[in-house]
């Protein structure tokens, strides 16, 4: 079989091939970037049906923009602190505790409500 552009002199042939490869590389890079922005990070666990129902009820009560996912296990140490597992979904009720400390947020965990470290939450 004849190569496309096989009739070209060698330097021109290589130039055509190089341009095609660069174009493919650029397309691949932009595809990878798009893919990374669309897919959740590997830390995100798929939700169980029970968790899904809880998320739906949190959305209907608080709206989707208030949902956060727990990024690592939280063991509550003080009164009113929640103990939550990584991957759980909570709804933000208040971005501060009763003393106005913004590093502890008041959240609704789909039943229990309490405080969690803001640093261990990321928008869902």
N, C-alpha and C positions, 0 to 999 in steps of 0.2 A: 504494500500500500504506500501511496505517496504521502509524505508529511505535508500538512498545510504549510505554505510559505517555503516548501523545500526547493522551489525554483530560484529563490533569492541567493545572492552571494552570501557566503558564510557570515561575515560581520553583520550584515543587515538581518540575516536569519536570527543570530544571537540577540540582536537588539529587540526584535519582535518578541522573541521568547521571554527576554528579561522584562519587558513592559507587561506582558501578559501575567507573568509570575508576580510582579509588584502589585498589579491590579488585584489579583486573587488574594494576595497577602493582606492588602488594605481591606478588602471585603471581609476576609476572615476576622481581622482585628475588630472591625466595627460590629460584626455578628457576635463576637465574644463579649464585647462591651455591652451590647444590647441584652445578651443572654444573662450576664451577671446582674444587671439592674432588675431583670424580671424575676429571676429565681430567688427564693428565700435562701438565706445562708444555711449551711448544713446543720446548724444548731437548732433549727426549727423542727419539732416533731410533728408528724401528722396528728390531727385531733381524733380522739375517740368519739363515737356518736354522742356519748353523754356530754363531753366537752363541747361538741358542736352545738348541742341544744343550749348549753349554758351561754356560749358565745352569742347565739341568736337572741337569747333573752337579754343579755347585756347590751347588745346593739339596739334592741327595741326600747330598752329603758334609757340608755345614755347616749346613743348615736355612735357611728363607727369611728369618728375622730377621737373618741375618748378611750379606745381600746389599746391596751398595752400587753406585751408578752414578757413573761418572766425569763430573764436570760441565764440565771443560775439559781440553784436552790436557795431558799430564804428560810432561815429558822428564826422565828420571832423570839426576842429575848425579853422585851418589856411588855407591860400590860397593853392590850389593844394592838400588839404587833401580830401580823399574820405569818403563818408558816406555809410556804408555797413551794411547789416543785417547778424546776425549769420547764419551760414550754407552756405553763398555764397562762390563760388569758384572764386579764382583770380589766375593770373599767375605772378610770380615774374619776374620783369624786372631788378631790381637792389637792392642789399641788403644794401642800404644806401640812404640818401637823398642828395641833392645838396651840403650840407655842410660836407658830409662824416659821418653824424650821422647814425650809424648802427642800432639804435632802431626804425628808421622809414624806411620802405621799399617802393620802387616805384613798383607799381603793375598795371597790366592790368585787369580791371574788366569786360572784354568782351565788350569794347566800351570805357567808361571813363577810363582814366589813372590818377593815383595820388598816394599820400603817405598814408600809414596806419601804425599803431604801429605794429612792428614785433611781439610783445608779444601776439597779438590777432590773430595770424595766426599759423596754424599747417599744416604740410605736408598732402596732400590729398591722 
